């Protein structure tokens, strides 16, 4: 598998469908009022950088980086297509997001994920890359249905 990560093209129906799958799956597997996944319009925000990951013409996954401040970013909408999971694609996207955050001068990268069982593999995935639990950040509030994590880009 040869992974290529490029700026996301929202007009590509394959991309729109994977964003829809991510959004609806995340919403369905999270308590009402506690889901923070971005839909297509949220991903189009000027403070969000959005990428797609490909192997030839096969869409492997999506990922985004939201700028919270000059030195703080948030991982958003990380999703690997089901058949591509546990093959290194998600790790490639996360490395790309971390590198983009560093390149844009960020010193801290945060994320919010659900505390529900469906998201336990995601929590373990981020921990393997050095993310640690932290208090809520930006506009988030303490929520038993959320897990907040952070990576200090100056140390990793």
N, CA, C and O atoms as a GROMACS GRO file, in nm:
protein
  624
    1UNK      N    1   0.085  -0.117   0.000
    1UNK     CA    2   0.000   0.000   0.000
    1UNK      C    3   0.090   0.124   0.000
    1UNK      O    4   0.182   0.136   0.081
    2UNK      N    5   0.062   0.215  -0.092
    2UNK     CA    6   0.133   0.342  -0.100
    2UNK      C    7   0.036   0.451  -0.058
    2UNK      O    8  -0.064   0.475  -0.125
    3UNK      N    9   0.067   0.517   0.054
    3UNK     CA   10  -0.023   0.619   0.109
    3UNK      C   11   0.016   0.757   0.059
    3UNK      O   12   0.132   0.797   0.067
    4UNK      N   13  -0.083   0.828   0.007
    4UNK     CA   14  -0.065   0.965  -0.039
    4UNK      C   15  -0.167   1.051   0.034
    4UNK      O   16  -0.287   1.023   0.031
    5UNK      N   17  -0.119   1.158   0.102
    5UNK     CA   18  -0.208   1.248   0.175
    5UNK      C   19  -0.209   1.382   0.104
    5UNK      O   20  -0.104   1.442   0.078
    6UNK      N   21  -0.330   1.429   0.072
    6UNK     CA   22  -0.346   1.554  -0.004
    6UNK      C   23  -0.458   1.636   0.059
    6UNK      O   24  -0.538   1.585   0.138
    7UNK      N   25  -0.464   1.764   0.023
    7UNK     CA   26  -0.574   1.849   0.067
    7UNK      C   27  -0.705   1.786   0.021
    7UNK      O   28  -0.716   1.740  -0.093
    8UNK      N   29  -0.803   1.785   0.110
    8UNK     CA   30  -0.931   1.721   0.078
    8UNK      C   31  -1.012   1.798  -0.023
    8UNK      O   32  -1.018   1.921  -0.019
    9UNK      N   33  -1.074   1.726  -0.113
    9UNK     CA   34  -1.161   1.783  -0.216
    9UNK      C   35  -1.306   1.752  -0.178
    9UNK      O   36  -1.352   1.639  -0.198
   10UNK      N   37  -1.376   1.849  -0.124
   10UNK     CA   38  -1.512   1.828  -0.078
   10UNK      C   39  -1.610   1.797  -0.191
   10UNK      O   40  -1.719   1.746  -0.166
   11UNK      N   41  -1.572   1.827  -0.316
   11UNK     CA   42  -1.662   1.798  -0.428
   11UNK      C   43  -1.654   1.652  -0.472
   11UNK      O   44  -1.738   1.606  -0.550
   12UNK      N   45  -1.556   1.578  -0.422
   12UNK     CA   46  -1.543   1.436  -0.456
   12UNK      C   47  -1.649   1.358  -0.377
   12UNK      O   48  -1.647   1.362  -0.254
   13UNK      N   49  -1.739   1.288  -0.443
   13UNK     CA   50  -1.845   1.217  -0.370
   13UNK      C   51  -1.793   1.111  -0.275
   13UNK      O   52  -1.858   1.082  -0.175
   14UNK      N   53  -1.677   1.053  -0.303
   14UNK     CA   54  -1.619   0.954  -0.211
   14UNK      C   55  -1.578   1.020  -0.080
   14UNK      O   56  -1.595   0.963   0.027
   15UNK      N   57  -1.525   1.141  -0.089
   15UNK     CA   58  -1.485   1.216   0.030
   15UNK      C   59  -1.609   1.256   0.109
   15UNK      O   60  -1.615   1.238   0.230
   16UNK      N   61  -1.707   1.311   0.040
   16UNK     CA   62  -1.831   1.352   0.108
   16UNK      C   63  -1.896   1.233   0.178
   16UNK      O   64  -1.947   1.248   0.289
   17UNK      N   65  -1.894   1.116   0.116
   17UNK     CA   66  -1.955   0.998   0.177
   17UNK      C   67  -1.877   0.953   0.300
   17UNK      O   68  -1.939   0.916   0.400
   18UNK      N   69  -1.744   0.956   0.296
   18UNK     CA   70  -1.666   0.915   0.414
   18UNK      C   71  -1.684   1.015   0.528
   18UNK      O   72  -1.689   0.975   0.645
   19UNK      N   73  -1.694   1.143   0.497
   19UNK     CA   74  -1.724   1.243   0.601
   19UNK      C   75  -1.861   1.214   0.661
   19UNK      O   76  -1.878   1.221   0.783
   20UNK      N   77  -1.959   1.181   0.577
   20UNK     CA   78  -2.093   1.149   0.626
   20UNK      C   79  -2.090   1.026   0.716
   20UNK      O   80  -2.153   1.024   0.822
   21UNK      N   81  -2.017   0.922   0.675
   21UNK     CA   82  -2.006   0.801   0.757
   21UNK      C   83  -1.943   0.834   0.892
   21UNK      O   84  -1.991   0.790   0.996
   22UNK      N   85  -1.836   0.912   0.889
   22UNK     CA   86  -1.769   0.951   1.014
   22UNK      C   87  -1.865   1.028   1.105
   22UNK      O   88  -1.878   0.996   1.224
   23UNK      N   89  -1.930   1.126   1.050
   23UNK     CA   90  -2.020   1.212   1.128
   23UNK      C   91  -2.135   1.131   1.188
   23UNK      O   92  -2.163   1.143   1.307
   24UNK      N   93  -2.202   1.050   1.106
   24UNK     CA   94  -2.318   0.976   1.157
   24UNK      C   95  -2.276   0.866   1.254
   24UNK      O   96  -2.346   0.841   1.352
   25UNK      N   97  -2.165   0.800   1.229
   25UNK     CA   98  -2.116   0.696   1.320
   25UNK      C   99  -2.078   0.757   1.454
   25UNK      O  100  -2.114   0.704   1.559
   26UNK      N  101  -2.004   0.866   1.450
   26UNK     CA  102  -1.962   0.933   1.574
   26UNK      C  103  -2.083   0.980   1.654
   26UNK      O  104  -2.088   0.963   1.775
   27UNK      N  105  -2.179   1.038   1.586
   27UNK     CA  106  -2.300   1.085   1.655
   27UNK      C  107  -2.378   0.969   1.715
   27UNK      O  108  -2.429   0.980   1.827
   28UNK      N  109  -2.389   0.858   1.642
   28UNK     CA  110  -2.467   0.744   1.690
   28UNK      C  111  -2.400   0.675   1.808
   28UNK      O  112  -2.468   0.613   1.890
   29UNK      N  113  -2.266   0.683   1.817
   29UNK     CA  114  -2.191   0.613   1.922
   29UNK      C  115  -2.156   0.704   2.039
   29UNK      O  116  -2.070   0.669   2.120
   30UNK      N  117  -2.221   0.820   2.048
   30UNK     CA  118  -2.192   0.918   2.153
   30UNK      C  119  -2.324   0.966   2.213
   30UNK      O  120  -2.427   0.969   2.146
   31UNK      N  121  -2.320   1.003   2.340
   31UNK     CA  122  -2.439   1.054   2.407
   31UNK      C  123  -2.491   1.180   2.337
   31UNK      O  124  -2.411   1.263   2.293
   32UNK      N  125  -2.622   1.194   2.328
   32UNK     CA  126  -2.677   1.318   2.270
   32UNK      C  127  -2.624   1.441   2.343
   32UNK      O  128  -2.619   1.445   2.465
   33UNK      N  129  -2.585   1.540   2.264
   33UNK     CA  130  -2.531   1.663   2.321
   33UNK      C  131  -2.382   1.657   2.351
   33UNK      O  132  -2.322   1.759   2.386
   34UNK      N  133  -2.321   1.539   2.336
   34UNK     CA  134  -2.178   1.524   2.367
   34UNK      C  135  -2.095   1.492   2.244
   34UNK      O  136  -1.974   1.472   2.255
   35UNK      N  137  -2.156   1.486   2.126
   35UNK     CA  138  -2.083   1.456   2.003
   35UNK      C  139  -2.031   1.586   1.942
   35UNK      O  140  -2.105   1.684   1.931
   36UNK      N  141  -1.904   1.586   1.903
   36UNK     CA  142  -1.841   1.708   1.851
   36UNK      C  143  -1.780   1.689   1.712
   36UNK      O  144  -1.697   1.770   1.670
   37UNK      N  145  -1.819   1.583   1.642
   37UNK     CA  146  -1.768   1.558   1.508
   37UNK      C  147  -1.814   1.670   1.414
   37UNK      O  148  -1.926   1.721   1.426
   38UNK      N  149  -1.726   1.707   1.323
   38UNK     CA  150  -1.760   1.810   1.224
   38UNK      C  151  -1.822   1.746   1.100
   38UNK      O  152  -1.776   1.642   1.053
   39UNK      N  153  -1.925   1.810   1.047
   39UNK     CA  154  -1.981   1.769   0.920
   39UNK      C  155  -1.908   1.844   0.808
   39UNK      O  156  -1.810   1.914   0.834
   40UNK      N  157  -1.956   1.830   0.684
   40UNK     CA  158  -1.889   1.896   0.571
   40UNK      C  159  -1.879   2.046   0.589
   40UNK      O  160  -1.774   2.105   0.561
   41UNK      N  161  -1.985   2.110   0.637
   41UNK     CA  162  -1.980   2.255   0.653
   41UNK      C  163  -1.879   2.294   0.761
   41UNK      O  164  -1.809   2.394   0.746
   42UNK      N  165  -1.871   2.218   0.869
   42UNK     CA  166  -1.773   2.247   0.974
   42UNK      C  167  -1.630   2.229   0.926
   42UNK      O  168  -1.541   2.304   0.966
   43UNK      N  169  -1.608   2.130   0.841
   43UNK     CA  170  -1.474   2.106   0.788
   43UNK      C  171  -1.432   2.213   0.688
   43UNK      O  172  -1.313   2.229   0.661
   44UNK      N  173  -1.528   2.285   0.632
   44UNK     CA  174  -1.497   2.392   0.536
   44UNK      C  175  -1.458   2.523   0.605
   44UNK      O  176  -1.424   2.620   0.537
   45UNK      N  177  -1.462   2.527   0.735
   45UNK     CA  178  -1.430   2.650   0.809
   45UNK      C  179  -1.287   2.694   0.778
   45UNK      O  180  -1.199   2.610   0.760
   46UNK      N  181  -1.262   2.826   0.771
   46UNK     CA  182  -1.128   2.873   0.738
   46UNK      C  183  -1.021   2.838   0.842
   46UNK      O  184  -0.902   2.843   0.812
   47UNK      N  185  -1.062   2.803   0.964
   47UNK     CA  186  -0.962   2.767   1.066
   47UNK      C  187  -0.936   2.616   1.069
   47UNK      O  188  -0.871   2.567   1.161
   48UNK      N  189  -0.986   2.543   0.968
   48UNK     CA  190  -0.968   2.398   0.961
   48UNK      C  191  -0.890   2.363   0.835
   48UNK      O  192  -0.924   2.407   0.725
   49UNK      N  193  -0.785   2.282   0.852
   49UNK     CA  194  -0.714   2.222   0.739
   49UNK      C  195  -0.762   2.078   0.729
   49UNK      O  196  -0.765   2.006   0.829
   50UNK      N  197  -0.800   2.036   0.609
   50UNK     CA  198  -0.861   1.904   0.591
   50UNK      C  199  -0.783   1.827   0.485
   50UNK      O  200  -0.751   1.880   0.378
   51UNK      N  201  -0.754   1.700   0.516
   51UNK     CA  202  -0.678   1.615   0.424
   51UNK      C  203  -0.751   1.484   0.400
   51UNK      O  204  -0.830   1.438   0.481
   52UNK      N  205  -0.721   1.427   0.284
   52UNK     CA  206  -0.766   1.293   0.251
   52UNK      C  207  -0.644   1.206   0.227
   52UNK      O  208  -0.537   1.254   0.192
   53UNK      N  209  -0.663   1.077   0.248
   53UNK     CA  210  -0.554   0.981   0.236
   53UNK      C  211  -0.594   0.876   0.133
   53UNK      O  212  -0.704   0.821   0.138
   54UNK      N  213  -0.503   0.849   0.040
   54UNK     CA  214  -0.534   0.763  -0.075
   54UNK      C  215  -0.427   0.658  -0.096
   54UNK      O  216  -0.310   0.677  -0.063
   55UNK      N  217  -0.470   0.545  -0.154
   55UNK     CA  218  -0.381   0.445  -0.214
   55UNK      C  219  -0.432   0.432  -0.356
   55UNK      O  220  -0.536   0.370  -0.380
   56UNK      N  221  -0.360   0.488  -0.450
   56UNK     CA  222  -0.408   0.504  -0.588
   56UNK      C  223  -0.543   0.576  -0.585
   56UNK      O  224  -0.549   0.690  -0.540
   57UNK      N  225  -0.651   0.512  -0.631
   57UNK     CA  226  -0.783   0.576  -0.633
   57UNK      C  227  -0.871   0.533  -0.516
   57UNK      O  228  -0.990   0.563  -0.514
   58UNK      N  229  -0.813   0.463  -0.419
   58UNK     CA  230  -0.889   0.416  -0.304
   58UNK      C  231  -0.875   0.514  -0.189
   58UNK      O  232  -0.764   0.539  -0.143
   59UNK      N  233  -0.986   0.568  -0.143
   59UNK     CA  234  -0.986   0.660  -0.029
   59UNK      C  235  -0.968   0.579   0.099
   59UNK      O  236  -1.050   0.493   0.132
   60UNK      N  237  -0.860   0.606   0.170
   60UNK     CA  238  -0.827   0.534   0.293
   60UNK      C  239  -0.883   0.601   0.418
   60UNK      O  240  -0.922   0.534   0.513
   61UNK      N  241  -0.885   0.734   0.416
   61UNK     CA  242  -0.930   0.804   0.536
   61UNK      C  243  -0.926   0.954   0.520
   61UNK      O  244  -0.888   1.009   0.417
   62UNK      N  245  -0.966   1.019   0.629
   62UNK     CA  246  -0.970   1.165   0.635
   62UNK      C  247  -0.912   1.211   0.769
   62UNK      O  248  -0.905   1.133   0.864
   63UNK      N  249  -0.871   1.335   0.775
   63UNK     CA  250  -0.824   1.394   0.899
   63UNK      C  251  -0.821   1.545   0.886
   63UNK      O  252  -0.811   1.599   0.776
   64UNK      N  253  -0.831   1.613   1.000
   64UNK     CA  254  -0.834   1.759   0.997
   64UNK      C  255  -0.761   1.816   1.118
   64UNK      O  256  -0.747   1.750   1.221
   65UNK      N  257  -0.716   1.937   1.102
   65UNK     CA  258  -0.650   2.013   1.208
   65UNK      C  259  -0.723   2.146   1.220
   65UNK      O  260  -0.731   2.223   1.124
   66UNK      N  261  -0.777   2.172   1.338
   66UNK     CA  262  -0.845   2.299   1.363
   66UNK      C  263  -0.754   2.387   1.448
   66UNK      O  264  -0.705   2.345   1.552
   67UNK      N  265  -0.732   2.509   1.402
   67UNK     CA  266  -0.649   2.604   1.477
   67UNK      C  267  -0.734   2.664   1.588
   67UNK      O  268  -0.836   2.728   1.562
   68UNK      N  269  -0.693   2.642   1.713
   68UNK     CA  270  -0.761   2.700   1.829
   68UNK      C  271  -0.700   2.835   1.865
   68UNK      O  272  -0.771   2.926   1.910
   69UNK      N  273  -0.569   2.848   1.847
   69UNK     CA  274  -0.497   2.974   1.870
   69UNK      C  275  -0.366   2.964   1.794
   69UNK      O  276  -0.341   2.866   1.725
   70UNK      N  277  -0.282   3.066   1.806
   70UNK     CA  278  -0.156   3.066   1.731
   70UNK      C  279  -0.069   2.944   1.763
   70UNK      O  280   0.001   2.894   1.675
   71UNK      N  281  -0.074   2.896   1.888
   71UNK     CA  282   0.014   2.786   1.926
   71UNK      C  283  -0.060   2.658   1.966
   71UNK      O  284   0.001   2.566   2.020
   72UNK      N  285  -0.190   2.653   1.939
   72UNK     CA  286  -0.270   2.539   1.983
   72UNK      C  287  -0.361   2.491   1.870
   72UNK      O  288  -0.436   2.569   1.811
   73UNK      N  289  -0.353   2.361   1.841
   73UNK     CA  290  -0.438   2.301   1.740
   73UNK      C  291  -0.518   2.185   1.796
   73UNK      O  292  -0.486   2.132   1.903
   74UNK      N  293  -0.620   2.147   1.724
   74UNK     CA  294  -0.705   2.036   1.764
   74UNK      C  295  -0.719   1.936   1.650
   74UNK      O  296  -0.749   1.974   1.537
   75UNK      N  297  -0.696   1.809   1.680
   75UNK     CA  298  -0.719   1.702   1.583
   75UNK      C  299  -0.870   1.686   1.569
   75UNK      O  300  -0.941   1.669   1.668
   76UNK      N  301  -0.919   1.691   1.446
   76UNK     CA  302  -1.063   1.676   1.419
   76UNK      C  303  -1.083   1.571   1.310
   76UNK      O  304  -0.999   1.554   1.222
   77UNK      N  305  -1.195   1.503   1.318
   77UNK     CA  306  -1.244   1.418   1.210
   77UNK      C  307  -1.145   1.314   1.159
   77UNK      O  308  -1.140   1.287   1.039
   78UNK      N  309  -1.067   1.257   1.248
   78UNK     CA  310  -0.980   1.146   1.209
   78UNK      C  311  -1.071   1.025   1.185
   78UNK      O  312  -1.144   0.983   1.274
   79UNK      N  313  -1.066   0.971   1.065
   79UNK     CA  314  -1.147   0.853   1.034
   79UNK      C  315  -1.078   0.774   0.925
   79UNK      O  316  -1.044   0.827   0.819
   80UNK      N  317  -1.058   0.646   0.952
   80UNK     CA  318  -1.001   0.555   0.853
   80UNK      C  319  -1.113   0.464   0.805
   80UNK      O  320  -1.190   0.410   0.885
   81UNK      N  321  -1.122   0.446   0.674
   81UNK     CA  322  -1.224   0.358   0.617
   81UNK      C  323  -1.210   0.220   0.680
   81UNK      O  324  -1.098   0.170   0.699
   82UNK      N  325  -1.321   0.159   0.711
   82UNK     CA  326  -1.323   0.030   0.784
   82UNK      C  327  -1.227  -0.075   0.727
   82UNK      O  328  -1.153  -0.135   0.805
   83UNK      N  329  -1.224  -0.099   0.594
   83UNK     CA  330  -1.134  -0.204   0.543
   83UNK      C  331  -0.985  -0.170   0.556
   83UNK      O  332  -0.900  -0.257   0.542
   84UNK      N  333  -0.954  -0.043   0.584
   84UNK     CA  334  -0.814   0.000   0.591
   84UNK      C  335  -0.761   0.009   0.734
   84UNK      O  336  -0.644   0.043   0.754
   85UNK      N  337  -0.843  -0.021   0.830
   85UNK     CA  338  -0.803  -0.007   0.970
   85UNK      C  339  -0.698  -0.111   1.008
   85UNK      O  340  -0.695  -0.222   0.955
   86UNK      N  341  -0.611  -0.071   1.100
   86UNK     CA  342  -0.503  -0.154   1.153
   86UNK      C  343  -0.400  -0.193   1.046
   86UNK      O  344  -0.338  -0.299   1.054
   87UNK      N  345  -0.383  -0.105   0.948
   87UNK     CA  346  -0.285  -0.127   0.842
   87UNK      C  347  -0.186  -0.011   0.831
   87UNK      O  348  -0.106  -0.005   0.738
   88UNK      N  349  -0.192   0.083   0.927
   88UNK     CA  350  -0.098   0.194   0.928
   88UNK      C  351  -0.151   0.323   0.868
   88UNK      O  352  -0.084   0.426   0.877
   89UNK      N  353  -0.268   0.320   0.808
   89UNK     CA  354  -0.321   0.441   0.744
   89UNK      C  355  -0.352   0.549   0.848
   89UNK      O  356  -0.315   0.665   0.827
   90UNK      N  357  -0.417   0.514   0.957
   90UNK     CA  358  -0.450   0.612   1.061
   90UNK      C  359  -0.325   0.674   1.121
   90UNK      O  360  -0.321   0.794   1.146
   91UNK      N  361  -0.222   0.593   1.142
   91UNK     CA  362  -0.096   0.645   1.196
   91UNK      C  363  -0.033   0.743   1.098
   91UNK      O  364   0.024   0.844   1.139
   92UNK      N  365  -0.041   0.713   0.969
   92UNK     CA  366   0.014   0.804   0.868
   92UNK      C  367  -0.058   0.938   0.873
   92UNK      O  368   0.006   1.043   0.865
   93UNK      N  369  -0.190   0.936   0.885
   93UNK     CA  370  -0.266   1.062   0.891
   93UNK      C  371  -0.233   1.138   1.018
   93UNK      O  372  -0.215   1.260   1.014
   94UNK      N  373  -0.223   1.070   1.132
   94UNK     CA  374  -0.191   1.140   1.256
   94UNK      C  375  -0.052   1.202   1.248
   94UNK      O  376  -0.032   1.315   1.293
   95UNK      N  377   0.045   1.130   1.193
   95UNK     CA  378   0.180   1.188   1.176
   95UNK      C  379   0.174   1.312   1.088
   95UNK      O  380   0.244   1.411   1.112
   96UNK      N  381   0.090   1.306   0.985
   96UNK     CA  382   0.075   1.422   0.895
   96UNK      C  383   0.017   1.542   0.969
   96UNK      O  384   0.065   1.654   0.953
   97UNK      N  385  -0.085   1.518   1.050
   97UNK     CA  386  -0.147   1.627   1.126
   97UNK      C  387  -0.048   1.685   1.227
   97UNK      O  388  -0.041   1.807   1.243
   98UNK      N  389   0.027   1.600   1.295
   98UNK     CA  390   0.128   1.647   1.391
   98UNK      C  391   0.233   1.731   1.319
   98UNK      O  392   0.272   1.837   1.368
   99UNK      N  393   0.280   1.684   1.204
   99UNK     CA  394   0.380   1.760   1.128
   99UNK      C  395   0.324   1.894   1.082
   99UNK      O  396   0.395   1.995   1.086
  100UNK      N  397   0.198   1.896   1.037
  100UNK     CA  398   0.137   2.022   0.993
  100UNK      C  399   0.123   2.118   1.110
  100UNK      O  400   0.144   2.239   1.093
  101UNK      N  401   0.087   2.068   1.227
  101UNK     CA  402   0.075   2.154   1.345
  101UNK      C  403   0.210   2.214   1.380
  101UNK      O  404   0.219   2.335   1.405
  102UNK      N  405   0.313   2.133   1.381
  102UNK     CA  406   0.448   2.184   1.409
  102UNK      C  407   0.490   2.288   1.305
  102UNK      O  408   0.542   2.394   1.340
  103UNK      N  409   0.467   2.258   1.179
  103UNK     CA  410   0.508   2.349   1.070
  103UNK      C  411   0.437   2.483   1.079
  103UNK      O  412   0.491   2.584   1.033
  104UNK      N  413   0.319   2.485   1.137
  104UNK     CA  414   0.247   2.612   1.150
  104UNK      C  415   0.273   2.680   1.284
  104UNK      O  416   0.206   2.777   1.319
  105UNK      N  417   0.371   2.630   1.360
  105UNK     CA  418   0.413   2.696   1.483
  105UNK      C  419   0.338   2.657   1.608
  105UNK      O  420   0.352   2.721   1.712
  106UNK      N  421   0.258   2.553   1.600
  106UNK     CA  422   0.183   2.511   1.719
  106UNK      C  423   0.275   2.434   1.815
  106UNK      O  424   0.362   2.358   1.772
  107UNK      N  425   0.253   2.455   1.944
  107UNK     CA  426   0.331   2.383   2.045
  107UNK      C  427   0.247   2.280   2.119
  107UNK      O  428   0.299   2.201   2.197
  108UNK      N  429   0.116   2.281   2.094
  108UNK     CA  430   0.025   2.189   2.164
  108UNK      C  431  -0.084   2.145   2.068
  108UNK      O  432  -0.138   2.224   1.991
  109UNK      N  433  -0.114   2.016   2.075
  109UNK     CA  434  -0.219   1.958   1.993
  109UNK      C  435  -0.315   1.884   2.086
  109UNK      O  436  -0.273   1.800   2.166
  110UNK      N  437  -0.441   1.915   2.077
  110UNK     CA  438  -0.542   1.855   2.164
  110UNK      C  439  -0.646   1.782   2.081
  110UNK      O  440  -0.652   1.797   1.959
  111UNK      N  441  -0.727   1.702   2.150
  111UNK     CA  442  -0.839   1.638   2.085
  111UNK      C  443  -0.944   1.603   2.189
  111UNK      O  444  -0.915   1.594   2.308
  112UNK      N  445  -1.066   1.583   2.141
  112UNK     CA  446  -1.176   1.535   2.224
  112UNK      C  447  -1.229   1.411   2.156
  112UNK      O  448  -1.250   1.409   2.034
  113UNK      N  449  -1.251   1.307   2.234
  113UNK     CA  450  -1.314   1.187   2.184
  113UNK      C  451  -1.415   1.140   2.288
  113UNK      O  452  -1.414   1.186   2.402
  114UNK      N  453  -1.498   1.050   2.250
  114UNK     CA  454  -1.600   1.001   2.343
  114UNK      C  455  -1.540   0.904   2.445
  114UNK      O  456  -1.440   0.837   2.417
  115UNK      N  457  -1.601   0.898   2.560
  115UNK     CA  458  -1.561   0.801   2.662
  115UNK      C  459  -1.632   0.667   2.642
  115UNK      O  460  -1.604   0.570   2.712
  116UNK      N  461  -1.724   0.661   2.547
  116UNK     CA  462  -1.802   0.541   2.524
  116UNK      C  463  -1.717   0.431   2.460
  116UNK      O  464  -1.615   0.459   2.397
  117UNK      N  465  -1.759   0.308   2.476
  117UNK     CA  466  -1.683   0.190   2.434
  117UNK      C  467  -1.638   0.189   2.290
  117UNK      O  468  -1.527   0.145   2.261
  118UNK      N  469  -1.720   0.238   2.199
  118UNK     CA  470  -1.683   0.239   2.057
  118UNK      C  471  -1.551   0.314   2.035
  118UNK      O  472  -1.477   0.283   1.941
  119UNK      N  473  -1.522   0.412   2.121
  119UNK     CA  474  -1.405   0.497   2.103
  119UNK      C  475  -1.283   0.453   2.184
  119UNK      O  476  -1.180   0.520   2.180
  120UNK      N  477  -1.292   0.342   2.256
  120UNK     CA  478  -1.176   0.295   2.333
  120UNK      C  479  -1.055   0.265   2.244
  120UNK      O  480  -0.943   0.299   2.283
  121UNK      N  481  -1.072   0.204   2.125
  121UNK     CA  482  -0.956   0.186   2.038
  121UNK      C  483  -0.893   0.320   1.995
  121UNK      O  484  -0.771   0.329   1.981
  122UNK      N  485  -0.975   0.421   1.973
  122UNK     CA  486  -0.922   0.553   1.936
  122UNK      C  487  -0.840   0.610   2.050
  122UNK      O  488  -0.732   0.666   2.027
  123UNK      N  489  -0.889   0.598   2.172
  123UNK     CA  490  -0.814   0.648   2.288
  123UNK      C  491  -0.678   0.578   2.297
  123UNK      O  492  -0.576   0.644   2.318
  124UNK      N  493  -0.676   0.447   2.280
  124UNK     CA  494  -0.550   0.371   2.285
  124UNK      C  495  -0.458   0.414   2.171
  124UNK      O  496  -0.337   0.425   2.190
  125UNK      N  497  -0.513   0.437   2.054
  125UNK     CA  498  -0.437   0.481   1.938
  125UNK      C  499  -0.365   0.613   1.968
  125UNK      O  500  -0.245   0.625   1.942
  126UNK      N  501  -0.436   0.709   2.023
  126UNK     CA  502  -0.374   0.839   2.053
  126UNK      C  503  -0.271   0.827   2.165
  126UNK      O  504  -0.168   0.893   2.161
  127UNK      N  505  -0.299   0.744   2.265
  127UNK     CA  506  -0.201   0.724   2.374
  127UNK      C  507  -0.070   0.668   2.320
  127UNK      O  508   0.038   0.708   2.365
  128UNK      N  509  -0.077   0.576   2.225
  128UNK     CA  510   0.045   0.519   2.166
  128UNK      C  511   0.132   0.626   2.102
  128UNK      O  512   0.254   0.612   2.094
  129UNK      N  513   0.069   0.733   2.056
  129UNK     CA  514   0.145   0.842   1.993
  129UNK      C  515   0.179   0.954   2.091
  129UNK      O  516   0.221   1.062   2.049
  130UNK      N  517   0.162   0.930   2.221
  130UNK     CA  518   0.206   1.025   2.322
  130UNK      C  519   0.101   1.119   2.377
  130UNK      O  520   0.132   1.202   2.462
  131UNK      N  521  -0.022   1.109   2.331
  131UNK     CA  522  -0.128   1.193   2.385
  131UNK      C  523  -0.161   1.147   2.527
  131UNK      O  524  -0.164   1.027   2.556
  132UNK      N  525  -0.186   1.243   2.615
  132UNK     CA  526  -0.223   1.215   2.753
  132UNK      C  527  -0.354   1.288   2.783
  132UNK      O  528  -0.386   1.390   2.721
  133UNK      N  529  -0.428   1.235   2.880
  133UNK     CA  530  -0.553   1.300   2.918
  133UNK      C  531  -0.524   1.437   2.977
  133UNK      O  532  -0.421   1.459   3.041
  134UNK      N  533  -0.617   1.530   2.956
  134UNK     CA  534  -0.602   1.667   3.002
  134UNK      C  535  -0.741   1.723   3.033
  134UNK      O  536  -0.841   1.660   3.001
  135UNK      N  537  -0.746   1.840   3.094
  135UNK     CA  538  -0.877   1.904   3.117
  135UNK      C  539  -0.938   1.951   2.984
  135UNK      O  540  -0.868   1.956   2.883
  136UNK      N  541  -1.066   1.985   2.985
  136UNK     CA  542  -1.127   2.041   2.864
  136UNK      C  543  -1.050   2.165   2.816
  136UNK      O  544  -0.989   2.236   2.896
  137UNK      N  545  -1.053   2.188   2.688
  137UNK     CA  546  -0.981   2.301   2.628
  137UNK      C  547  -1.078   2.377   2.538
  137UNK      O  548  -1.189   2.331   2.510
  138UNK      N  549  -1.034   2.492   2.493
  138UNK     CA  550  -1.114   2.578   2.403
  138UNK      C  551  -1.254   2.597   2.463
  138UNK      O  552  -1.267   2.637   2.578
  139UNK      N  553  -1.358   2.568   2.385
  139UNK     CA  554  -1.496   2.590   2.432
  139UNK      C  555  -1.559   2.466   2.492
  139UNK      O  556  -1.677   2.467   2.527
  140UNK      N  557  -1.482   2.359   2.506
  140UNK     CA  558  -1.535   2.236   2.566
  140UNK      C  559  -1.556   2.254   2.716
  140UNK      O  560  -1.490   2.335   2.780
  141UNK      N  561  -1.649   2.177   2.769
  141UNK     CA  562  -1.674   2.176   2.914
  141UNK      C  563  -1.658   2.033   2.964
  141UNK      O  564  -1.668   1.938   2.887
  142UNK      N  565  -1.633   2.020   3.093
  142UNK     CA  566  -1.621   1.889   3.154
  142UNK      C  567  -1.748   1.809   3.125
  142UNK      O  568  -1.859   1.857   3.146
  143UNK      N  569  -1.730   1.686   3.075
  143UNK     CA  570  -1.842   1.604   3.032
  143UNK      C  571  -1.802   1.458   3.054
  143UNK      O  572  -1.700   1.414   3.000
  144UNK      N  573  -1.879   1.382   3.131
  144UNK     CA  574  -1.843   1.242   3.153
  144UNK      C  575  -1.845   1.158   3.026
  144UNK      O  576  -1.793   1.046   3.024
  145UNK      N  577  -1.905   1.210   2.920
  145UNK     CA  578  -1.909   1.138   2.793
  145UNK      C  579  -1.792   1.172   2.702
  145UNK      O  580  -1.784   1.122   2.590
  146UNK      N  581  -1.702   1.258   2.748
  146UNK     CA  582  -1.586   1.300   2.668
  146UNK      C  583  -1.456   1.267   2.738
  146UNK      O  584  -1.447   1.266   2.861
  147UNK      N  585  -1.354   1.240   2.657
  147UNK     CA  586  -1.217   1.226   2.703
  147UNK      C  587  -1.138   1.332   2.627
  147UNK      O  588  -1.145   1.339   2.504
  148UNK      N  589  -1.063   1.414   2.699
  148UNK     CA  590  -0.981   1.519   2.639
  148UNK      C  591  -0.836   1.475   2.648
  148UNK      O  592  -0.791   1.425   2.751
  149UNK      N  593  -0.763   1.493   2.539
  149UNK     CA  594  -0.623   1.449   2.534
  149UNK      C  595  -0.538   1.560   2.472
  149UNK      O  596  -0.588   1.644   2.397
  150UNK      N  597  -0.408   1.557   2.504
  150UNK     CA  598  -0.318   1.661   2.458
  150UNK      C  599  -0.181   1.601   2.431
  150UNK      O  600  -0.138   1.507   2.498
  151UNK      N  601  -0.113   1.658   2.331
  151UNK     CA  602   0.025   1.623   2.298
  151UNK      C  603   0.107   1.750   2.299
  151UNK      O  604   0.077   1.844   2.226
  152UNK      N  605   0.211   1.754   2.382
  152UNK     CA  606   0.302   1.868   2.386
  152UNK      C  607   0.400   1.852   2.272
  152UNK      O  608   0.487   1.765   2.277
  153UNK      N  609   0.388   1.935   2.170
  153UNK     CA  610   0.472   1.923   2.051
  153UNK      C  611   0.615   1.967   2.074
  153UNK      O  612   0.702   1.940   1.991
  154UNK      N  613   0.641   2.032   2.186
  154UNK     CA  614   0.779   2.070   2.218
  154UNK      C  615   0.856   1.955   2.276
  154UNK      O  616   0.979   1.956   2.274
  155UNK      N  617   0.786   1.854   2.328
  155UNK     CA  618   0.852   1.739   2.393
  155UNK      C  619   0.855   1.614   2.307
  155UNK      O  620   0.941   1.528   2.326
  156UNK      N  621   0.763   1.604   2.214
  156UNK     CA  622   0.753   1.478   2.138
  156UNK      C  623   0.833   1.485   2.009
  156UNK      O  624   0.835   1.388   1.933
   0.00000   0.00000   0.00000
